[in-house]
Structures are given as structure tokens and as C-alpha cells.
Amino acid sequence: MLQALALLLAFLAPATQVSSNLEGTQMSVTKQAGSSVVITCDFKQSITYVHWYRYVEGMAPQRLLYYHYHSAKFVMEPGISSQKYRTYEGARKNRKIEIRNLEERDSGVYYCAVWEKHNDSDLPYSALKILLVAASSFLVTQDRPAPASLP
């Protein structure tokens, strides 16, 4: 399932995986259509960028948006709706993404990747180093609980 992402990460700079929490404690959850979900990306280092990706089995990971800390600006990928996705700062050293009005097609594995920008006098360019990648997944269902019958 994660072969495409593993291959992508094999070509990136050194990585450290840490936990990312979906709604605080769960790594996966099932949600009903029309509801929302919040995914938290925890990190330990000072960072410059947080990128959010969605992976659906059989497809390449899709970047949804990224956040630049120094400019306090987030950038949505073309075709991604700011009505659907919202990113905001949580507690110290984490960033959250909220996915609203869930539909079955929103099911998948969501990743955050945190990057630190380096300026090294030995290099004629700025290099990006990946600091963490963590995953949380959820499934959206159309099932509604059966109404309770009243006596």
C-alpha cells in the first residue's frame, strides 16, 4: 500500500519518523459522510514548511497544501478547495489540518511532511531536508446509525 511513498522517500534526504495523531490518540478512524476530521502533525524541531499529502491505494500520493511558517502563509494545490481543507496551528510544535464535509472519496491515508530549509555556505543552492513523515488514515462511510425505536 505504501510502496509508492516508500520509493519516493528513498530518494529524499535523511528522515525521522514520529507519530502523528488523528484527533489526539488514534492513527485511524471511521467517520460518517458530512462530518469533519482533524489530523495533527507533531514535530520536535524548528521547521520552515509543513506539507500535507493524501494517499489512495493504487495512486501516487497527492499533495494537498503546504504551510510556510516564516510568512505564516498556506498554499493550496491547484484543484484543492480551501472550503474542504483548513490548516491551523495547534499546541506548541504541531500543526493541524481539518477536512470538512467528508465524502467517501476523501477516504485515504493522510501524511504530513515537515521540512527545514538550510543555507549552507558549501552549497551554491538551498537544500531541503525532510525531518518527518507520519501517517493517519480514515474511512468515510455512508452508514447511519439505525434510529432507536421509542416505546
Backbone as CSV, one residue per row, in Angstrom:
resi,resn,N_x,N_y,N_z,CA_x,CA_y,CA_z,C_x,C_y,C_z
1,MET,0.814,-1.192,0.000,0.000,0.000,0.000,0.855,1.253,0.000
2,LEU,1.915,1.250,0.729,2.737,2.451,0.844,3.994,2.379,-0.004
3,GLN,4.025,1.458,-0.971,5.226,1.273,-1.782,5.606,2.533,-2.542
4,ALA,4.637,3.224,-3.105,4.943,4.437,-3.877,5.566,5.500,-2.991
5,LEU,5.031,5.669,-1.782,5.588,6.661,-0.870,6.966,6.232,-0.388
6,ALA,7.139,4.944,-0.104,8.441,4.455,0.338,9.496,4.692,-0.729
7,LEU,9.146,4.464,-1.985,10.074,4.708,-3.083,10.420,6.189,-3.170
8,LEU,9.421,7.046,-3.037,9.654,8.486,-3.057,10.594,8.894,-1.927
9,LEU,10.361,8.383,-0.738,11.180,8.759,0.412,12.598,8.217,0.324
10,ALA,12.795,7.142,-0.410,14.132,6.578,-0.554,15.076,7.557,-1.232
11,PHE,14.528,8.464,-2.029,15.355,9.426,-2.747,15.512,10.748,-2.013
12,LEU,14.842,10.898,-0.888,14.933,12.136,-0.134,16.033,12.045,0.916
13,ALA,16.387,13.184,1.468,17.438,13.270,2.489,17.034,12.501,3.741
14,PRO,17.929,12.405,4.744,17.655,11.617,5.948,16.303,11.956,6.567
15,ALA,15.609,10.927,7.039,14.272,11.125,7.593,14.171,10.532,8.984
16,THR,13.314,11.117,9.771,12.982,10.603,11.080,11.479,10.510,11.142
17,GLN,10.956,9.349,11.486,9.509,9.225,11.563,9.083,9.401,13.009
18,VAL,8.078,10.198,13.219,7.494,10.389,14.540,6.002,10.202,14.408
19,SER,5.317,10.130,15.536,3.884,9.870,15.435,3.122,11.130,15.084
20,SER,2.113,10.939,14.306,1.153,11.998,14.030,-0.181,11.466,14.495
21,ASN,-0.920,12.277,15.167,-2.135,11.791,15.793,-3.373,12.292,15.095
22,LEU,-4.254,11.376,14.804,-5.551,11.736,14.264,-6.454,11.954,15.464
23,GLU,-6.932,13.173,15.641,-7.772,13.548,16.771,-7.151,13.127,18.090
24,GLY,-5.860,13.325,18.238,-5.205,13.144,19.519,-4.592,11.792,19.772
25,THR,-5.333,10.699,19.602,-4.784,9.416,20.016,-4.885,8.310,18.983
26,GLN,-5.690,8.447,17.968,-5.910,7.361,17.027,-5.127,7.567,15.742
27,MET,-4.651,6.459,15.178,-3.975,6.517,13.889,-4.945,6.243,12.747
28,SER,-6.116,5.702,13.036,-7.130,5.530,12.002,-8.499,5.661,12.649
29,VAL,-9.452,6.032,11.839,-10.798,6.257,12.349,-11.781,6.138,11.190
30,THR,-13.001,5.776,11.499,-14.076,5.771,10.514,-15.010,6.921,10.860
31,LYS,-15.336,7.714,9.861,-16.200,8.880,10.054,-17.398,8.779,9.125
32,GLN,-18.485,9.401,9.512,-19.668,9.420,8.665,-19.577,10.555,7.660
33,ALA,-20.189,10.332,6.518,-20.250,11.369,5.489,-20.889,12.617,6.081
34,GLY,-20.346,13.766,5.689,-20.861,15.038,6.177,-20.174,15.553,7.422
35,SER,-19.430,14.682,8.111,-18.726,15.113,9.322,-17.351,15.672,8.957
36,SER,-16.567,16.025,9.973,-15.216,16.562,9.774,-14.219,15.716,10.547
37,VAL,-12.956,15.856,10.196,-11.886,15.174,10.915,-10.717,16.146,11.046
38,VAL,-9.980,16.039,12.161,-8.788,16.857,12.385,-7.601,15.923,12.548
39,ILE,-6.534,16.181,11.807,-5.302,15.397,11.884,-4.211,16.323,12.396
40,THR,-3.445,15.841,13.372,-2.375,16.632,13.973,-1.026,16.121,13.513
41,CYS,-0.158,17.029,13.142,1.218,16.710,12.763,2.129,17.227,13.872
42,ASP,2.730,16.316,14.618,3.646,16.685,15.699,5.074,16.713,15.184
43,PHE,5.880,17.637,15.687,7.289,17.698,15.315,8.083,18.254,16.479
44,LYS,9.367,17.941,16.518,10.225,18.327,17.636,11.169,19.469,17.301
45,GLN,11.495,19.628,16.035,12.466,20.627,15.621,11.772,21.906,15.165
46,SER,12.567,22.971,15.051,12.073,24.167,14.371,11.967,23.818,12.900
47,ILE,10.915,24.258,12.282,10.682,23.892,10.894,10.340,25.120,10.072
48,THR,10.411,24.947,8.766,10.043,26.012,7.845,8.737,25.684,7.130
49,TYR,8.556,24.436,6.730,7.381,24.039,5.948,6.701,22.812,6.548
50,VAL,5.370,22.769,6.436,4.593,21.557,6.693,3.782,21.292,5.430
51,HIS,3.955,20.115,4.860,3.220,19.700,3.665,2.212,18.630,4.078
52,TRP,1.038,18.665,3.491,0.014,17.651,3.732,-0.262,16.904,2.432
53,TYR,-0.265,15.557,2.525,-0.486,14.680,1.375,-1.628,13.719,1.672
54,ARG,-2.271,13.244,0.617,-3.261,12.175,0.725,-2.834,11.049,-0.195
55,TYR,-2.895,9.817,0.328,-2.554,8.643,-0.464,-3.785,7.748,-0.560
56,VAL,-4.115,7.361,-1.770,-5.179,6.397,-2.043,-4.514,5.226,-2.744
57,GLU,-4.789,4.018,-2.272,-4.144,2.828,-2.829,-4.291,2.781,-4.344
58,GLY,-3.174,2.482,-5.001,-3.160,2.385,-6.452,-2.885,3.702,-7.157
59,MET,-2.731,4.772,-6.385,-2.465,6.087,-6.968,-1.220,6.691,-6.312
60,ALA,-0.634,7.666,-6.969,0.510,8.376,-6.392,0.012,9.288,-5.270
61,PRO,0.843,9.531,-4.245,0.449,10.487,-3.203,0.152,11.854,-3.829
62,GLN,-0.843,12.521,-3.302,-1.259,13.830,-3.814,-1.008,14.883,-2.737
63,ARG,-0.214,15.912,-3.075,-0.025,16.994,-2.115,-1.272,17.863,-2.142
64,LEU,-1.790,18.150,-0.947,-2.987,18.968,-0.816,-2.638,20.436,-0.629
65,LEU,-1.702,20.682,0.272,-1.322,22.049,0.592,-0.019,22.039,1.367
66,TYR,0.584,23.211,1.498,1.720,23.354,2.398,1.615,24.673,3.135
67,TYR,2.274,24.725,4.298,2.272,25.909,5.141,3.710,26.357,5.339
68,HIS,3.953,27.656,5.167,5.281,28.242,5.366,5.242,29.054,6.657
69,TYR,6.022,28.619,7.658,5.973,29.252,8.972,6.447,30.695,8.973
70,HIS,7.520,30.997,8.270,8.090,32.344,8.339,7.168,33.401,7.746
71,SER,6.405,33.046,6.736,5.473,34.008,6.138,4.048,33.827,6.674
72,ALA,3.838,32.776,7.487,2.506,32.448,8.021,1.482,32.316,6.890
73,LYS,1.902,31.664,5.815,1.071,31.543,4.620,0.897,30.070,4.259
74,PHE,-0.328,29.692,3.877,-0.508,28.343,3.352,-0.927,28.428,1.901
75,VAL,-0.493,27.434,1.137,-0.728,27.408,-0.306,-1.441,26.106,-0.656
76,MET,-2.617,26.236,-1.267,-3.379,25.074,-1.716,-2.879,24.664,-3.095
77,GLU,-2.826,23.379,-3.337,-2.501,22.889,-4.673,-3.665,23.215,-5.613
78,PRO,-3.391,23.367,-6.912,-4.479,23.626,-7.865,-5.544,22.530,-7.772
79,GLY,-6.792,22.937,-7.764,-7.896,21.985,-7.693,-8.287,21.588,-6.278
80,ILE,-7.540,22.042,-5.279,-7.847,21.728,-3.881,-8.612,22.910,-3.288
81,SER,-9.725,22.634,-2.644,-10.609,23.686,-2.143,-10.269,24.109,-0.719
82,SER,-10.184,25.410,-0.504,-9.970,25.924,0.850,-11.242,25.767,1.688
83,GLN,-12.361,25.473,1.052,-13.589,25.172,1.786,-13.531,23.758,2.377
84,LYS,-12.761,22.884,1.748,-12.649,21.486,2.165,-11.558,21.298,3.217
85,TYR,-10.414,21.960,3.013,-9.246,21.773,3.874,-8.878,23.083,4.555
86,ARG,-8.558,22.990,5.839,-8.107,24.155,6.589,-6.945,23.715,7.464
87,THR,-5.878,24.500,7.487,-4.740,24.185,8.341,-4.582,25.290,9.372
88,TYR,-4.187,24.890,10.575,-4.002,25.868,11.648,-3.008,25.332,12.664
89,GLU,-2.488,26.246,13.489,-1.505,25.868,14.496,-2.227,25.327,15.713
90,GLY,-1.746,24.202,16.203,-2.295,23.625,17.414,-1.441,24.058,18.593
91,ALA,-1.222,23.149,19.503,-0.338,23.419,20.632,1.088,23.586,20.112
92,ARG,1.980,23.922,20.997,3.374,24.119,20.606,3.908,22.909,19.846
93,LYS,4.600,23.166,18.772,5.254,22.143,17.946,4.281,21.177,17.277
94,ASN,3.151,21.685,16.822,2.318,20.862,15.959,1.469,21.744,15.053
95,ARG,0.989,21.128,14.009,0.154,21.803,13.016,-1.013,20.871,12.732
96,LYS,-2.186,21.407,12.530,-3.381,20.593,12.307,-3.967,20.875,10.930
97,ILE,-4.619,19.855,10.389,-5.414,20.033,9.177,-6.815,19.528,9.497
98,GLU,-7.797,20.305,9.105,-9.189,19.901,9.254,-9.732,19.618,7.857
99,ILE,-10.381,18.480,7.720,-11.016,18.106,6.456,-12.515,18.111,6.731
100,ARG,-13.232,18.964,6.022,-14.643,19.213,6.314,-15.571,18.542,5.303
101,ASN,-16.801,18.357,5.728,-17.852,17.805,4.873,-17.361,16.550,4.148
102,LEU,-16.959,15.563,4.935,-16.358,14.349,4.391,-17.289,13.606,3.441
103,GLU,-16.667,13.067,2.398,-17.345,12.222,1.423,-16.541,10.934,1.315
104,GLU,-17.147,9.885,0.762,-16.432,8.616,0.624,-15.125,8.791,-0.130
105,ARG,-15.101,9.659,-1.115,-13.878,9.858,-1.903,-12.750,10.512,-1.099
106,ASP,-13.037,11.009,0.114,-11.995,11.570,0.976,-11.251,10.492,1.758
107,SER,-11.727,9.251,1.720,-11.058,8.163,2.435,-9.644,8.006,1.922
108,GLY,-8.707,7.704,2.816,-7.327,7.503,2.411,-6.382,7.657,3.576
109,VAL,-5.115,7.650,3.268,-4.061,7.842,4.262,-3.530,9.252,4.074
110,TYR,-3.510,10.019,5.137,-3.066,11.411,5.092,-1.714,11.523,5.786
111,TYR,-0.793,12.231,5.140,0.575,12.369,5.638,0.909,13.830,5.848
112,CYS,1.717,14.082,6.848,2.344,15.397,6.936,3.841,15.176,6.749
113,ALA,4.464,16.083,6.066,5.921,16.059,5.897,6.429,17.425,6.324
114,VAL,7.386,17.438,7.225,7.919,18.681,7.765,9.311,18.893,7.214
115,TRP,9.561,20.075,6.685,10.828,20.379,6.043,11.485,21.565,6.720
116,GLU,12.794,21.507,6.779,13.576,22.625,7.271,14.438,23.116,6.122
117,LYS,14.442,24.397,5.879,15.255,24.951,4.802,16.647,25.238,5.348
118,HIS,17.670,24.814,4.613,19.057,25.012,5.025,19.777,25.914,4.044
119,ASN,20.598,26.793,4.551,21.508,27.577,3.726,22.909,27.180,4.159
120,ASP,23.626,26.543,3.295,24.953,26.048,3.627,25.965,26.750,2.726
121,SER,26.986,27.329,3.322,27.976,28.075,2.534,28.733,27.172,1.571
122,ASP,28.740,25.864,1.828,29.426,24.938,0.932,28.585,24.592,-0.298
123,LEU,27.316,24.943,-0.268,26.435,24.606,-1.378,26.015,25.876,-2.105
124,PRO,25.977,25.846,-3.425,25.568,27.034,-4.174,24.052,27.224,-4.215
125,TYR,23.304,26.405,-3.507,21.846,26.491,-3.516,21.318,26.113,-2.145
126,SER,20.062,26.360,-1.911,19.414,25.956,-0.662,18.889,24.541,-0.825
127,ALA,19.148,23.713,0.142,18.686,22.323,0.097,17.543,22.144,1.079
128,LEU,16.634,21.261,0.774,15.558,20.921,1.682,15.849,19.562,2.284
129,LYS,15.665,19.441,3.583,15.876,18.172,4.263,14.566,17.750,4.907
130,ILE,14.163,16.524,4.685,12.933,16.047,5.303,13.226,15.701,6.756
131,LEU,12.372,16.151,7.649,12.550,15.881,9.063,11.601,14.812,9.569
132,LEU,10.402,14.754,9.015,9.498,13.704,9.454,8.418,13.460,8.432
133,VAL,7.932,12.251,8.468,6.747,11.895,7.699,5.933,10.991,8.603
134,ALA,4.684,11.290,8.767,3.829,10.463,9.606,2.491,10.299,8.904
135,ALA,1.801,9.240,9.223,0.562,8.938,8.509,-0.602,8.740,9.460
136,SER,-1.743,9.152,9.022,-3.010,8.881,9.690,-4.001,8.517,8.595
137,SER,-4.875,7.580,8.871,-5.840,7.198,7.840,-7.245,7.235,8.410
138,PHE,-8.184,7.426,7.524,-9.569,7.324,7.943,-10.420,6.868,6.780
139,LEU,-11.567,6.353,7.120,-12.528,5.839,6.157,-13.830,6.591,6.368
140,VAL,-14.416,7.052,5.303,-15.700,7.746,5.374,-16.777,6.770,4.931
141,THR,-17.845,6.656,5.717,-18.930,5.740,5.371,-20.234,6.504,5.221
142,GLN,-21.135,5.929,4.464,-22.471,6.497,4.301,-23.434,5.909,5.325
143,ASP,-22.976,4.894,6.062,-23.852,4.226,7.024,-24.279,5.192,8.116
144,ARG,-25.523,5.171,8.422,-26.075,5.981,9.505,-26.572,5.019,10.580
145,PRO,-26.437,5.381,11.844,-26.961,4.501,12.887,-28.481,4.344,12.738
146,ALA,-28.956,3.158,13.031,-30.396,2.912,12.952,-31.091,3.709,14.048
147,PRO,-32.201,4.347,13.726,-32.900,5.116,14.755,-33.430,4.187,15.836
148,ALA,-33.331,4.639,17.057,-33.842,3.847,18.171,-35.362,3.954,18.179
149,SER,-36.020,2.839,18.428,-37.479,2.891,18.483,-37.910,3.269,19.894
150,LEU,-38.889,4.109,19.950,-39.409,4.551,21.243,-40.548,3.642,21.666
151,PRO,-40.660,3.383,22.983,-41.753,2.508,23.448,-43.105,3.147,23.271
